[in-house]
Amino acid sequence: MHPGPMNRGIEIDTILADDINKSVIKEQVELGVAVRMACLKIFCS
């Protein structure tokens, strides 16, 4: 999962990054945040 932010032009082409039908980076970042929050809740409780 991509932790974000993405490096446009280095990691991924800008055209691909902005393509809502192909790019999953935004979804990966959102899900990654939720997973890290859940882990912190488990380990810090």
All heavy atoms as atom14 arrays in JSON, in Angstrom:
{
  "sequence": "MHPGPMNRGIEIDTILADDINKSVIKEQVELGVAVRMACLKIFCS",
  "atom14_mask": [
    [1, 1, 1, 1, 1, 1, 1, 1, 0, 0, 0, 0, 0, 0],
    [1, 1, 1, 1, 1, 1, 1, 1, 1, 1, 0, 0, 0, 0],
    [1, 1, 1, 1, 1, 1, 1, 0, 0, 0, 0, 0, 0, 0],
    [1, 1, 1, 1, 0, 0, 0, 0, 0, 0, 0, 0, 0, 0],
    [1, 1, 1, 1, 1, 1, 1, 0, 0, 0, 0, 0, 0, 0],
    [1, 1, 1, 1, 1, 1, 1, 1, 0, 0, 0, 0, 0, 0],
    [1, 1, 1, 1, 1, 1, 1, 1, 0, 0, 0, 0, 0, 0],
    [1, 1, 1, 1, 1, 1, 1, 1, 1, 1, 1, 0, 0, 0],
    [1, 1, 1, 1, 0, 0, 0, 0, 0, 0, 0, 0, 0, 0],
    [1, 1, 1, 1, 1, 1, 1, 1, 0, 0, 0, 0, 0, 0],
    [1, 1, 1, 1, 1, 1, 1, 1, 1, 0, 0, 0, 0, 0],
    [1, 1, 1, 1, 1, 1, 1, 1, 0, 0, 0, 0, 0, 0],
    [1, 1, 1, 1, 1, 1, 1, 1, 0, 0, 0, 0, 0, 0],
    [1, 1, 1, 1, 1, 1, 1, 0, 0, 0, 0, 0, 0, 0],
    [1, 1, 1, 1, 1, 1, 1, 1, 0, 0, 0, 0, 0, 0],
    [1, 1, 1, 1, 1, 1, 1, 1, 0, 0, 0, 0, 0, 0],
    [1, 1, 1, 1, 1, 0, 0, 0, 0, 0, 0, 0, 0, 0],
    [1, 1, 1, 1, 1, 1, 1, 1, 0, 0, 0, 0, 0, 0],
    [1, 1, 1, 1, 1, 1, 1, 1, 0, 0, 0, 0, 0, 0],
    [1, 1, 1, 1, 1, 1, 1, 1, 0, 0, 0, 0, 0, 0],
    [1, 1, 1, 1, 1, 1, 1, 1, 0, 0, 0, 0, 0, 0],
    [1, 1, 1, 1, 1, 1, 1, 1, 1, 0, 0, 0, 0, 0],
    [1, 1, 1, 1, 1, 1, 0, 0, 0, 0, 0, 0, 0, 0],
    [1, 1, 1, 1, 1, 1, 1, 0, 0, 0, 0, 0, 0, 0],
    [1, 1, 1, 1, 1, 1, 1, 1, 0, 0, 0, 0, 0, 0],
    [1, 1, 1, 1, 1, 1, 1, 1, 1, 0, 0, 0, 0, 0],
    [1, 1, 1, 1, 1, 1, 1, 1, 1, 0, 0, 0, 0, 0],
    [1, 1, 1, 1, 1, 1, 1, 1, 1, 0, 0, 0, 0, 0],
    [1, 1, 1, 1, 1, 1, 1, 0, 0, 0, 0, 0, 0, 0],
    [1, 1, 1, 1, 1, 1, 1, 1, 1, 0, 0, 0, 0, 0],
    [1, 1, 1, 1, 1, 1, 1, 1, 0, 0, 0, 0, 0, 0],
    [1, 1, 1, 1, 0, 0, 0, 0, 0, 0, 0, 0, 0, 0],
    [1, 1, 1, 1, 1, 1, 1, 0, 0, 0, 0, 0, 0, 0],
    [1, 1, 1, 1, 1, 0, 0, 0, 0, 0, 0, 0, 0, 0],
    [1, 1, 1, 1, 1, 1, 1, 0, 0, 0, 0, 0, 0, 0],
    [1, 1, 1, 1, 1, 1, 1, 1, 1, 1, 1, 0, 0, 0],
    [1, 1, 1, 1, 1, 1, 1, 1, 0, 0, 0, 0, 0, 0],
    [1, 1, 1, 1, 1, 0, 0, 0, 0, 0, 0, 0, 0, 0],
    [1, 1, 1, 1, 1, 1, 0, 0, 0, 0, 0, 0, 0, 0],
    [1, 1, 1, 1, 1, 1, 1, 1, 0, 0, 0, 0, 0, 0],
    [1, 1, 1, 1, 1, 1, 1, 1, 1, 0, 0, 0, 0, 0],
    [1, 1, 1, 1, 1, 1, 1, 1, 0, 0, 0, 0, 0, 0],
    [1, 1, 1, 1, 1, 1, 1, 1, 1, 1, 1, 0, 0, 0],
    [1, 1, 1, 1, 1, 1, 0, 0, 0, 0, 0, 0, 0, 0],
    [1, 1, 1, 1, 1, 1, 0, 0, 0, 0, 0, 0, 0, 0]
  ],
  "atom14_positions": [
    [[0.84, -1.18, 0.0], [0.0, 0.0, 0.0], [0.88, 1.24, 0.0], [1.87, 1.32, 0.71], [-0.9, 0.01, 1.21], [-1.85, -1.15, 1.28], [-3.0, -1.0, 2.65], [-4.38, -0.36, 1.77], [0.0, 0.0, 0.0], [0.0, 0.0, 0.0], [0.0, 0.0, 0.0], [0.0, 0.0, 0.0], [0.0, 0.0, 0.0], [0.0, 0.0, 0.0]],
    [[0.48, 2.18, -0.79], [1.25, 3.42, -0.9], [0.96, 4.3, 0.31], [-0.19, 4.55, 0.64], [0.87, 4.14, -2.18], [1.87, 5.16, -2.58], [1.97, 6.38, -1.95], [2.84, 5.14, -3.52], [2.95, 7.06, -2.51], [3.49, 6.34, -3.46], [0.0, 0.0, 0.0], [0.0, 0.0, 0.0], [0.0, 0.0, 0.0], [0.0, 0.0, 0.0]],
    [[2.01, 4.77, 1.02], [1.78, 5.6, 2.2], [1.43, 7.04, 1.89], [0.93, 7.74, 2.75], [3.12, 5.52, 2.94], [4.12, 5.31, 1.86], [3.42, 4.49, 0.82], [0.0, 0.0, 0.0], [0.0, 0.0, 0.0], [0.0, 0.0, 0.0], [0.0, 0.0, 0.0], [0.0, 0.0, 0.0], [0.0, 0.0, 0.0], [0.0, 0.0, 0.0]],
    [[1.69, 7.48, 0.65], [1.4, 8.85, 0.27], [2.4, 9.81, 0.91], [3.04, 9.48, 1.87], [0.0, 0.0, 0.0], [0.0, 0.0, 0.0], [0.0, 0.0, 0.0], [0.0, 0.0, 0.0], [0.0, 0.0, 0.0], [0.0, 0.0, 0.0], [0.0, 0.0, 0.0], [0.0, 0.0, 0.0], [0.0, 0.0, 0.0], [0.0, 0.0, 0.0]],
    [[2.6, 10.97, 0.44], [2.11, 11.46, -0.84], [2.91, 10.86, -1.98], [4.03, 10.41, -1.79], [2.32, 12.97, -0.76], [3.49, 13.13, 0.15], [3.38, 11.98, 1.15], [0.0, 0.0, 0.0], [0.0, 0.0, 0.0], [0.0, 0.0, 0.0], [0.0, 0.0, 0.0], [0.0, 0.0, 0.0], [0.0, 0.0, 0.0], [0.0, 0.0, 0.0]],
    [[2.34, 10.85, -3.17], [3.04, 10.29, -4.33], [3.98, 11.32, -4.93], [3.75, 12.52, -4.81], [2.05, 9.81, -5.37], [1.24, 10.91, -6.02], [0.07, 10.24, -7.16], [-1.43, 10.86, -6.46], [0.0, 0.0, 0.0], [0.0, 0.0, 0.0], [0.0, 0.0, 0.0], [0.0, 0.0, 0.0], [0.0, 0.0, 0.0], [0.0, 0.0, 0.0]],
    [[5.05, 10.86, -5.52], [6.01, 11.72, -6.19], [5.7, 11.72, -7.68], [6.14, 10.85, -8.42], [7.45, 11.24, -5.95], [7.85, 11.36, -4.51], [7.6, 12.37, -3.88], [8.46, 10.33, -3.98], [0.0, 0.0, 0.0], [0.0, 0.0, 0.0], [0.0, 0.0, 0.0], [0.0, 0.0, 0.0], [0.0, 0.0, 0.0], [0.0, 0.0, 0.0]],
    [[4.92, 12.71, -8.09], [4.52, 12.8, -9.5], [5.74, 12.98, -10.39], [6.62, 13.77, -10.09], [3.56, 13.95, -9.72], [2.23, 13.74, -9.06], [1.37, 14.99, -9.18], [0.12, 14.8, -8.49], [-0.97, 14.3, -9.06], [-0.97, 13.98, -10.32], [-2.07, 14.16, -8.36], [0.0, 0.0, 0.0], [0.0, 0.0, 0.0], [0.0, 0.0, 0.0]],
    [[5.78, 12.22, -11.46], [6.88, 12.31, -12.41], [8.09, 11.48, -12.01], [9.0, 11.31, -12.8], [0.0, 0.0, 0.0], [0.0, 0.0, 0.0], [0.0, 0.0, 0.0], [0.0, 0.0, 0.0], [0.0, 0.0, 0.0], [0.0, 0.0, 0.0], [0.0, 0.0, 0.0], [0.0, 0.0, 0.0], [0.0, 0.0, 0.0], [0.0, 0.0, 0.0]],
    [[8.12, 10.98, -10.79], [9.23, 10.13, -10.34], [8.72, 8.71, -10.1], [9.18, 7.77, -10.73], [9.87, 10.7, -9.06], [10.47, 12.08, -9.34], [10.92, 9.74, -8.51], [10.94, 12.83, -8.14], [0.0, 0.0, 0.0], [0.0, 0.0, 0.0], [0.0, 0.0, 0.0], [0.0, 0.0, 0.0], [0.0, 0.0, 0.0], [0.0, 0.0, 0.0]],
    [[7.76, 8.56, -9.19], [7.18, 7.25, -8.92], [6.1, 6.9, -9.93], [5.93, 5.74, -10.27], [6.52, 7.22, -7.53], [7.45, 7.32, -6.39], [6.7, 7.27, -5.07], [5.53, 7.66, -5.0], [7.32, 6.82, -4.11], [0.0, 0.0, 0.0], [0.0, 0.0, 0.0], [0.0, 0.0, 0.0], [0.0, 0.0, 0.0], [0.0, 0.0, 0.0]],
    [[5.36, 7.9, -10.36], [4.21, 7.66, -11.22], [4.01, 8.86, -12.14], [4.23, 10.0, -11.73], [2.95, 7.38, -10.39], [1.8, 6.94, -11.26], [2.57, 8.57, -9.53], [0.64, 6.35, -10.49], [0.0, 0.0, 0.0], [0.0, 0.0, 0.0], [0.0, 0.0, 0.0], [0.0, 0.0, 0.0], [0.0, 0.0, 0.0], [0.0, 0.0, 0.0]],
    [[3.63, 8.57, -13.36], [3.36, 9.64, -14.31], [2.11, 10.4, -13.88], [1.15, 9.81, -13.4], [3.17, 9.04, -15.71], [3.06, 10.11, -16.76], [4.07, 10.75, -17.05], [1.93, 10.28, -17.29], [0.0, 0.0, 0.0], [0.0, 0.0, 0.0], [0.0, 0.0, 0.0], [0.0, 0.0, 0.0], [0.0, 0.0, 0.0], [0.0, 0.0, 0.0]],
    [[2.11, 11.7, -14.05], [0.99, 12.54, -13.63], [-0.31, 12.13, -14.3], [-1.36, 12.1, -13.67], [1.3, 14.02, -13.91], [2.45, 14.39, -13.17], [0.15, 14.92, -13.51], [0.0, 0.0, 0.0], [0.0, 0.0, 0.0], [0.0, 0.0, 0.0], [0.0, 0.0, 0.0], [0.0, 0.0, 0.0], [0.0, 0.0, 0.0], [0.0, 0.0, 0.0]],
    [[-0.24, 11.8, -15.59], [-1.45, 11.4, -16.32], [-2.06, 10.14, -15.7], [-3.26, 10.05, -15.49], [-1.14, 11.19, -17.81], [-0.73, 12.52, -18.45], [-2.33, 10.58, -18.54], [-0.17, 12.39, -19.85], [0.0, 0.0, 0.0], [0.0, 0.0, 0.0], [0.0, 0.0, 0.0], [0.0, 0.0, 0.0], [0.0, 0.0, 0.0], [0.0, 0.0, 0.0]],
    [[-1.22, 9.17, -15.36], [-1.72, 7.94, -14.74], [-2.22, 8.21, -13.32], [-3.25, 7.68, -12.91], [-0.62, 6.88, -14.7], [-1.0, 5.55, -14.08], [-2.16, 4.91, -14.84], [0.18, 4.62, -14.06], [0.0, 0.0, 0.0], [0.0, 0.0, 0.0], [0.0, 0.0, 0.0], [0.0, 0.0, 0.0], [0.0, 0.0, 0.0], [0.0, 0.0, 0.0]],
    [[-1.53, 9.04, -12.58], [-1.93, 9.34, -11.2], [-3.31, 9.98, -11.15], [-4.08, 9.74, -10.22], [-0.91, 10.27, -10.53], [0.0, 0.0, 0.0], [0.0, 0.0, 0.0], [0.0, 0.0, 0.0], [0.0, 0.0, 0.0], [0.0, 0.0, 0.0], [0.0, 0.0, 0.0], [0.0, 0.0, 0.0], [0.0, 0.0, 0.0], [0.0, 0.0, 0.0]],
    [[-3.63, 10.8, -12.15], [-4.91, 11.5, -12.17], [-6.03, 10.72, -12.84], [-7.17, 11.16, -12.84], [-4.75, 12.86, -12.86], [-3.87, 13.8, -12.06], [-3.8, 13.63, -10.83], [-3.27, 14.69, -12.67], [0.0, 0.0, 0.0], [0.0, 0.0, 0.0], [0.0, 0.0, 0.0], [0.0, 0.0, 0.0], [0.0, 0.0, 0.0], [0.0, 0.0, 0.0]],
    [[-5.71, 9.54, -13.41], [-6.72, 8.73, -14.1], [-7.56, 7.98, -13.07], [-7.09, 7.04, -12.44], [-6.05, 7.75, -15.05], [-7.03, 7.01, -15.93], [-8.23, 6.94, -15.59], [-6.59, 6.48, -16.97], [0.0, 0.0, 0.0], [0.0, 0.0, 0.0], [0.0, 0.0, 0.0], [0.0, 0.0, 0.0], [0.0, 0.0, 0.0], [0.0, 0.0, 0.0]],
    [[-8.81, 8.38, -12.9], [-9.66, 7.77, -11.86], [-10.02, 6.33, -12.18], [-10.45, 5.59, -11.29], [-10.95, 8.6, -11.62], [-11.79, 8.68, -12.9], [-10.62, 9.97, -11.09], [-13.16, 9.28, -12.69], [0.0, 0.0, 0.0], [0.0, 0.0, 0.0], [0.0, 0.0, 0.0], [0.0, 0.0, 0.0], [0.0, 0.0, 0.0], [0.0, 0.0, 0.0]],
    [[-9.84, 5.89, -13.41], [-10.15, 4.51, -13.77], [-8.98, 3.56, -13.57], [-9.18, 2.35, -13.49], [-10.61, 4.43, -15.24], [-11.91, 5.18, -15.45], [-12.83, 5.08, -14.65], [-11.97, 5.93, -16.53], [0.0, 0.0, 0.0], [0.0, 0.0, 0.0], [0.0, 0.0, 0.0], [0.0, 0.0, 0.0], [0.0, 0.0, 0.0], [0.0, 0.0, 0.0]],
    [[-7.76, 4.08, -13.46], [-6.57, 3.23, -13.34], [-5.82, 3.4, -12.03], [-5.22, 2.46, -11.54], [-5.62, 3.49, -14.51], [-6.18, 3.09, -15.85], [-5.18, 3.35, -16.95], [-5.78, 2.98, -18.3], [-4.86, 3.31, -19.39], [0.0, 0.0, 0.0], [0.0, 0.0, 0.0], [0.0, 0.0, 0.0], [0.0, 0.0, 0.0], [0.0, 0.0, 0.0]],
    [[-5.8, 4.59, -11.49], [-4.99, 4.86, -10.3], [-5.72, 4.42, -9.03], [-6.88, 4.73, -8.83], [-4.67, 6.35, -10.21], [-3.89, 6.59, -9.06], [0.0, 0.0, 0.0], [0.0, 0.0, 0.0], [0.0, 0.0, 0.0], [0.0, 0.0, 0.0], [0.0, 0.0, 0.0], [0.0, 0.0, 0.0], [0.0, 0.0, 0.0], [0.0, 0.0, 0.0]],
    [[-5.02, 3.68, -8.18], [-5.59, 3.26, -6.9], [-4.82, 3.86, -5.71], [-5.02, 3.46, -4.58], [-5.61, 1.71, -6.78], [-6.55, 1.11, -7.8], [-4.23, 1.12, -6.9], [0.0, 0.0, 0.0], [0.0, 0.0, 0.0], [0.0, 0.0, 0.0], [0.0, 0.0, 0.0], [0.0, 0.0, 0.0], [0.0, 0.0, 0.0], [0.0, 0.0, 0.0]],
    [[-3.93, 4.82, -6.02], [-3.1, 5.38, -4.96], [-3.93, 6.07, -3.89], [-3.7, 5.88, -2.7], [-2.04, 6.32, -5.54], [-1.02, 5.51, -6.33], [-1.36, 7.12, -4.44], [0.06, 6.31, -6.98], [0.0, 0.0, 0.0], [0.0, 0.0, 0.0], [0.0, 0.0, 0.0], [0.0, 0.0, 0.0], [0.0, 0.0, 0.0], [0.0, 0.0, 0.0]],
    [[-4.92, 6.85, -4.27], [-5.75, 7.55, -3.27], [-6.44, 6.54, -2.36], [-6.46, 6.7, -1.14], [-6.78, 8.44, -3.96], [-7.61, 9.22, -2.98], [-8.6, 10.13, -3.68], [-9.46, 10.84, -2.65], [-10.55, 11.58, -3.23], [0.0, 0.0, 0.0], [0.0, 0.0, 0.0], [0.0, 0.0, 0.0], [0.0, 0.0, 0.0], [0.0, 0.0, 0.0]],
    [[-6.98, 5.48, -2.94], [-7.63, 4.44, -2.14], [-6.63, 3.75, -1.22], [-6.92, 3.48, -0.06], [-8.29, 3.42, -3.06], [-9.03, 2.33, -2.32], [-9.65, 1.3, -3.25], [-9.52, 1.43, -4.48], [-10.28, 0.37, -2.73], [0.0, 0.0, 0.0], [0.0, 0.0, 0.0], [0.0, 0.0, 0.0], [0.0, 0.0, 0.0], [0.0, 0.0, 0.0]],
    [[-5.43, 3.48, -1.73], [-4.4, 2.84, -0.91], [-4.01, 3.73, 0.27], [-3.82, 3.23, 1.39], [-3.17, 2.52, -1.75], [-3.38, 1.39, -2.72], [-2.14, 1.1, -3.54], [-1.18, 1.86, -3.55], [-2.17, -0.01, -4.23], [0.0, 0.0, 0.0], [0.0, 0.0, 0.0], [0.0, 0.0, 0.0], [0.0, 0.0, 0.0], [0.0, 0.0, 0.0]],
    [[-3.89, 5.02, 0.04], [-3.53, 5.94, 1.12], [-4.63, 5.97, 2.18], [-4.36, 5.89, 3.38], [-3.25, 7.36, 0.57], [-3.11, 8.36, 1.69], [-2.01, 7.35, -0.3], [0.0, 0.0, 0.0], [0.0, 0.0, 0.0], [0.0, 0.0, 0.0], [0.0, 0.0, 0.0], [0.0, 0.0, 0.0], [0.0, 0.0, 0.0], [0.0, 0.0, 0.0]],
    [[-5.89, 6.05, 1.74], [-7.02, 6.1, 2.68], [-7.09, 4.82, 3.51], [-7.27, 4.87, 4.73], [-8.33, 6.29, 1.92], [-8.48, 7.67, 1.33], [-9.7, 7.8, 0.43], [-10.44, 6.81, 0.27], [-9.91, 8.9, -0.11], [0.0, 0.0, 0.0], [0.0, 0.0, 0.0], [0.0, 0.0, 0.0], [0.0, 0.0, 0.0], [0.0, 0.0, 0.0]],
    [[-6.94, 3.66, 2.86], [-7.0, 2.4, 3.59], [-5.78, 2.22, 4.49], [-5.89, 1.66, 5.59], [-7.12, 1.23, 2.61], [-8.42, 1.18, 1.82], [-8.38, 0.08, 0.78], [-9.62, 1.01, 2.73], [0.0, 0.0, 0.0], [0.0, 0.0, 0.0], [0.0, 0.0, 0.0], [0.0, 0.0, 0.0], [0.0, 0.0, 0.0], [0.0, 0.0, 0.0]],
    [[-4.63, 2.71, 4.04], [-3.41, 2.61, 4.85], [-3.54, 3.39, 6.14], [-3.08, 2.95, 7.2], [0.0, 0.0, 0.0], [0.0, 0.0, 0.0], [0.0, 0.0, 0.0], [0.0, 0.0, 0.0], [0.0, 0.0, 0.0], [0.0, 0.0, 0.0], [0.0, 0.0, 0.0], [0.0, 0.0, 0.0], [0.0, 0.0, 0.0], [0.0, 0.0, 0.0]],
    [[-4.16, 4.55, 6.08], [-4.38, 5.36, 7.29], [-5.27, 4.59, 8.27], [-4.97, 4.52, 9.46], [-4.99, 6.73, 6.94], [-5.45, 7.45, 8.19], [-3.99, 7.57, 6.17], [0.0, 0.0, 0.0], [0.0, 0.0, 0.0], [0.0, 0.0, 0.0], [0.0, 0.0, 0.0], [0.0, 0.0, 0.0], [0.0, 0.0, 0.0], [0.0, 0.0, 0.0]],
    [[-6.33, 3.98, 7.76], [-7.24, 3.22, 8.62], [-6.52, 2.04, 9.27], [-6.7, 1.76, 10.46], [-8.45, 2.74, 7.83], [0.0, 0.0, 0.0], [0.0, 0.0, 0.0], [0.0, 0.0, 0.0], [0.0, 0.0, 0.0], [0.0, 0.0, 0.0], [0.0, 0.0, 0.0], [0.0, 0.0, 0.0], [0.0, 0.0, 0.0], [0.0, 0.0, 0.0]],
    [[-5.69, 1.35, 8.5], [-4.95, 0.2, 9.04], [-3.97, 0.66, 10.12], [-3.87, 0.04, 11.19], [-4.21, -0.55, 7.91], [-3.22, -1.56, 8.47], [-5.2, -1.23, 6.99], [0.0, 0.0, 0.0], [0.0, 0.0, 0.0], [0.0, 0.0, 0.0], [0.0, 0.0, 0.0], [0.0, 0.0, 0.0], [0.0, 0.0, 0.0], [0.0, 0.0, 0.0]],
    [[-3.25, 1.75, 9.87], [-2.3, 2.24, 10.88], [-3.02, 2.7, 12.14], [-2.55, 2.47, 13.26], [-1.44, 3.36, 10.29], [-0.44, 2.84, 9.28], [0.57, 3.89, 8.87], [0.01, 4.93, 8.04], [-0.17, 4.85, 6.72], [0.17, 3.75, 6.08], [-0.67, 5.86, 6.05], [0.0, 0.0, 0.0], [0.0, 0.0, 0.0], [0.0, 0.0, 0.0]],
    [[-4.18, 3.33, 11.99], [-4.95, 3.76, 13.16], [-5.41, 2.55, 13.98], [-5.35, 2.56, 15.21], [-6.14, 4.61, 12.73], [-5.76, 5.98, 12.23], [-7.12, 6.92, 11.54], [-8.23, 7.05, 12.92], [0.0, 0.0, 0.0], [0.0, 0.0, 0.0], [0.0, 0.0, 0.0], [0.0, 0.0, 0.0], [0.0, 0.0, 0.0], [0.0, 0.0, 0.0]],
    [[-5.86, 1.5, 13.28], [-6.3, 0.29, 13.98], [-5.14, -0.36, 14.73], [-5.3, -0.81, 15.86], [-6.92, -0.69, 12.98], [0.0, 0.0, 0.0], [0.0, 0.0, 0.0], [0.0, 0.0, 0.0], [0.0, 0.0, 0.0], [0.0, 0.0, 0.0], [0.0, 0.0, 0.0], [0.0, 0.0, 0.0], [0.0, 0.0, 0.0], [0.0, 0.0, 0.0]],
    [[-3.98, -0.41, 14.09], [-2.8, -1.0, 14.75], [-2.41, -0.2, 15.99], [-2.09, -0.78, 17.03], [-1.63, -1.06, 13.78], [-1.83, -2.27, 12.47], [0.0, 0.0, 0.0], [0.0, 0.0, 0.0], [0.0, 0.0, 0.0], [0.0, 0.0, 0.0], [0.0, 0.0, 0.0], [0.0, 0.0, 0.0], [0.0, 0.0, 0.0], [0.0, 0.0, 0.0]],
    [[-2.43, 1.12, 15.88], [-2.08, 1.94, 17.03], [-3.08, 1.72, 18.17], [-2.7, 1.67, 19.34], [-2.06, 3.42, 16.64], [-0.84, 3.85, 15.84], [-1.02, 5.27, 15.33], [0.41, 3.74, 16.68], [0.0, 0.0, 0.0], [0.0, 0.0, 0.0], [0.0, 0.0, 0.0], [0.0, 0.0, 0.0], [0.0, 0.0, 0.0], [0.0, 0.0, 0.0]],
    [[-4.35, 1.59, 17.84], [-5.36, 1.37, 18.87], [-5.12, 0.04, 19.58], [-5.21, -0.05, 20.8], [-6.76, 1.38, 18.25], [-7.86, 1.25, 19.29], [-9.2, 1.43, 18.69], [-10.26, 1.34, 19.8], [-11.59, 1.61, 19.3], [0.0, 0.0, 0.0], [0.0, 0.0, 0.0], [0.0, 0.0, 0.0], [0.0, 0.0, 0.0], [0.0, 0.0, 0.0]],
    [[-4.76, -0.99, 18.81], [-4.51, -2.31, 19.4], [-3.26, -2.28, 20.29], [-3.27, -2.77, 21.41], [-4.34, -3.38, 18.3], [-5.69, -3.62, 17.62], [-3.77, -4.68, 18.86], [-5.6, -4.46, 16.35], [0.0, 0.0, 0.0], [0.0, 0.0, 0.0], [0.0, 0.0, 0.0], [0.0, 0.0, 0.0], [0.0, 0.0, 0.0], [0.0, 0.0, 0.0]],
    [[-2.17, -1.71, 19.76], [-0.91, -1.76, 20.47], [-0.76, -0.73, 21.57], [0.06, -0.9, 22.47], [0.26, -1.64, 19.48], [0.37, -2.81, 18.55], [0.29, -2.63, 17.19], [0.52, -4.09, 19.04], [0.38, -3.7, 16.32], [0.61, -5.18, 18.18], [0.54, -4.98, 16.82], [0.0, 0.0, 0.0], [0.0, 0.0, 0.0], [0.0, 0.0, 0.0]],
    [[-1.52, 0.33, 21.53], [-1.39, 1.4, 22.53], [-2.48, 1.35, 23.59], [-2.57, 2.24, 24.43], [-1.4, 2.76, 21.84], [0.03, 3.01, 20.78], [0.0, 0.0, 0.0], [0.0, 0.0, 0.0], [0.0, 0.0, 0.0], [0.0, 0.0, 0.0], [0.0, 0.0, 0.0], [0.0, 0.0, 0.0], [0.0, 0.0, 0.0], [0.0, 0.0, 0.0]],
    [[-3.31, 0.35, 23.54], [-4.41, 0.25, 24.53], [-3.97, -0.51, 25.75], [-3.17, -1.36, 25.76], [-5.62, -0.46, 23.93], [-6.13, 0.29, 22.86], [0.0, 0.0, 0.0], [0.0, 0.0, 0.0], [0.0, 0.0, 0.0], [0.0, 0.0, 0.0], [0.0, 0.0, 0.0], [0.0, 0.0, 0.0], [0.0, 0.0, 0.0], [0.0, 0.0, 0.0]]
  ]
}
